[in-house]
Amino acid sequence: MCRRDVNVVQWTPQKGPIARFVADTYIRNHQTGVWIGLGRVGTSFWSAEGGDNNDACDDCRSFYLVETRADGTRNQHALIDWQNREQLGPDPAAQKAHILSRLWQLADHTWPADKLMQDYTLTLGQPDANDAKNELKFAVRVATKNVLDLRYDFTAGTSMCWCIYEWNGRAAR
């Protein structure tokens, strides 16, 4: 049976610089299905999500910066993956530096980190998706009045002898 802990965290400006918060949270929670709510810009919500959705290696954990639009479409930007970790080694400081570098690079053109609004509600609960084949499920709902209603379902299951786990975002409406 494939089991993974889930850690859902919400960033707010009071918690300090966003890039450092994301990198530090990953380092503390890299073996969990970590999900970090970062904020909304227009009709998109930004999060950082950890998972292992590949069975090609013994430890294929990845961590992504993700934009989920109101219609449920998603753009994922790798912050660190198994190939990076293989090159960097197990040193948490090296992994943190890599994640920070990627976040700063994305903030230059892709990620509007300086425009993130905290005008949303975050609710934890059970998923309402019809996919019951997975062994573990957990859900996060992000909503704003008249703009966003998104669901993030965490699933974990086995593929041969590996545990595959990941977050999937979608429009709730």
C-alpha positions as CSV (number, residue, x, y, z in Angstrom):
1,M,0.0,0.0,0.0
2,C,1.3,3.5,-0.9
3,R,0.9,6.1,1.8
4,R,2.3,9.7,1.8
5,D,1.9,12.4,4.4
6,V,0.3,15.6,3.1
7,N,1.4,19.0,4.3
8,V,-0.7,22.0,3.1
9,V,0.8,25.5,3.9
10,Q,-0.3,29.0,3.0
11,W,2.2,31.8,2.4
12,T,1.3,35.3,3.5
13,P,3.6,38.4,3.4
14,Q,3.8,38.2,7.2
15,K,5.7,34.9,6.8
16,G,8.6,36.7,5.1
17,P,10.1,36.7,1.5
18,I,8.1,34.4,-0.7
19,A,11.0,32.7,-2.4
20,R,12.8,31.8,0.9
21,F,9.5,30.6,2.4
22,V,8.9,28.3,-0.6
23,A,12.4,26.9,-0.6
24,D,12.5,26.5,3.2
25,T,9.1,24.8,3.2
26,Y,10.3,22.3,0.6
27,I,13.5,21.4,2.4
28,R,11.4,20.7,5.6
29,N,8.7,18.7,3.7
30,H,10.4,17.2,0.7
31,Q,9.3,13.7,1.4
32,T,5.6,14.7,1.7
33,G,3.0,15.7,-0.7
34,V,3.6,19.4,0.1
35,W,1.3,22.0,-1.3
36,I,1.9,25.7,-0.7
37,G,-0.8,28.3,-1.5
38,L,0.9,31.4,-2.7
39,G,-1.8,33.8,-4.0
40,R,-3.9,35.0,-6.8
41,V,-3.2,37.2,-9.8
42,G,-6.2,38.0,-12.0
43,T,-8.0,34.7,-12.8
44,S,-5.0,32.5,-11.9
45,F,-3.9,31.0,-8.6
46,W,-0.2,30.2,-7.9
47,S,1.0,27.3,-5.7
48,A,4.1,25.2,-5.2
49,E,3.5,21.5,-5.3
50,G,5.6,18.4,-4.4
51,G,5.1,14.9,-5.7
52,D,6.6,11.9,-7.4
53,N,4.7,11.1,-10.6
54,N,7.4,9.0,-12.3
55,D,8.4,5.4,-11.8
56,A,11.6,5.6,-13.8
57,C,13.9,5.9,-10.8
58,D,14.0,5.0,-7.1
59,D,13.4,8.6,-6.0
60,C,11.8,10.8,-8.6
61,R,10.4,13.4,-6.3
62,S,9.8,16.8,-8.0
63,F,8.7,20.3,-6.8
64,Y,6.9,22.7,-9.1
65,L,5.7,26.3,-9.2
66,V,2.2,26.0,-10.7
67,E,-0.2,28.4,-12.2
68,T,-3.8,27.1,-12.2
69,R,-6.3,29.2,-14.2
70,A,-10.0,29.6,-13.4
71,D,-10.8,27.1,-16.2
72,G,-8.5,24.5,-14.5
73,T,-5.7,24.6,-17.1
74,R,-2.3,24.5,-15.4
75,N,1.2,25.6,-16.2
76,Q,3.9,23.8,-14.2
77,H,7.5,25.1,-13.8
78,A,10.0,22.7,-12.3
79,L,11.8,24.1,-9.3
80,I,13.7,20.9,-8.6
81,D,13.4,17.4,-10.0
82,W,15.2,14.1,-9.5
83,Q,17.9,15.0,-12.1
84,N,18.7,18.2,-10.3
85,R,18.8,16.4,-6.9
86,E,21.1,13.7,-8.5
87,Q,23.5,16.5,-9.6
88,L,23.3,18.5,-6.4
89,G,23.5,15.5,-4.0
90,P,21.7,15.2,-0.7
91,D,22.9,18.6,0.7
92,P,19.8,20.6,1.7
93,A,21.7,23.9,1.3
94,A,22.5,23.1,-2.3
95,Q,18.9,22.1,-3.1
96,K,17.6,25.2,-1.4
97,A,20.0,27.4,-3.4
98,H,18.8,25.7,-6.6
99,I,15.1,26.3,-5.8
100,L,15.8,29.9,-4.9
101,S,17.7,30.4,-8.2
102,R,14.8,28.9,-10.2
103,L,12.2,31.1,-8.4
104,W,14.2,34.3,-9.0
105,Q,14.6,33.3,-12.6
106,L,10.8,32.7,-13.0
107,A,10.0,35.9,-11.1
108,D,11.9,37.8,-13.9
109,H,9.4,36.9,-16.7
110,T,6.9,34.2,-15.8
111,W,5.8,34.4,-12.1
112,P,4.2,37.6,-10.9
113,A,5.5,37.1,-7.3
114,D,5.2,40.8,-6.5
115,K,1.5,41.0,-7.6
116,L,0.1,38.0,-5.6
117,M,-3.1,38.9,-3.7
118,Q,-4.2,37.1,-0.6
119,D,-7.9,37.7,-1.2
120,Y,-8.9,34.0,-1.3
121,T,-10.1,31.4,1.1
122,L,-8.4,28.0,1.5
123,T,-10.4,25.0,2.7
124,L,-9.2,21.5,3.5
125,G,-11.2,18.4,3.0
126,Q,-12.0,15.3,1.0
127,P,-12.0,15.4,-2.8
128,D,-15.2,15.2,-4.8
129,A,-13.6,13.8,-7.9
130,N,-15.0,10.5,-9.2
131,D,-11.6,8.8,-9.3
132,A,-11.8,6.3,-6.5
133,K,-8.9,4.0,-7.7
134,N,-6.2,5.8,-5.7
135,E,-5.3,4.7,-2.2
136,L,-5.0,8.1,-0.6
137,K,-6.9,11.3,-1.4
138,F,-6.9,14.8,0.0
139,A,-8.2,18.0,-1.3
140,V,-7.6,21.8,-1.0
141,R,-10.2,24.2,-2.2
142,V,-9.2,27.8,-3.2
143,A,-12.0,30.3,-3.8
144,T,-12.5,33.9,-4.3
145,K,-15.8,35.7,-4.7
146,N,-16.9,35.6,-8.4
147,V,-13.3,34.9,-9.7
148,L,-11.9,31.5,-8.7
149,D,-13.2,28.2,-7.4
150,L,-10.4,25.6,-7.7
151,R,-9.9,22.1,-6.3
152,Y,-6.5,20.5,-5.8
153,D,-6.8,16.7,-5.3
154,F,-3.8,14.8,-3.8
155,T,-3.6,11.2,-5.0
156,A,-1.2,8.4,-4.2
157,G,-1.1,5.0,-5.7
158,T,1.3,2.2,-6.7
159,S,2.9,1.6,-10.1
160,M,4.7,-1.7,-10.0
161,C,6.7,-1.3,-6.7
162,W,6.8,2.5,-6.7
163,C,4.6,5.0,-4.9
164,I,3.3,7.6,-7.3
165,Y,1.9,10.7,-5.7
166,E,0.9,14.1,-7.0
167,W,-1.4,17.1,-6.9
168,N,-4.0,17.7,-9.7
169,G,-5.8,21.0,-9.9
170,R,-9.1,21.7,-11.7
171,A,-11.9,24.1,-11.8
172,A,-14.6,23.1,-9.2
173,R,-17.5,24.5,-11.3
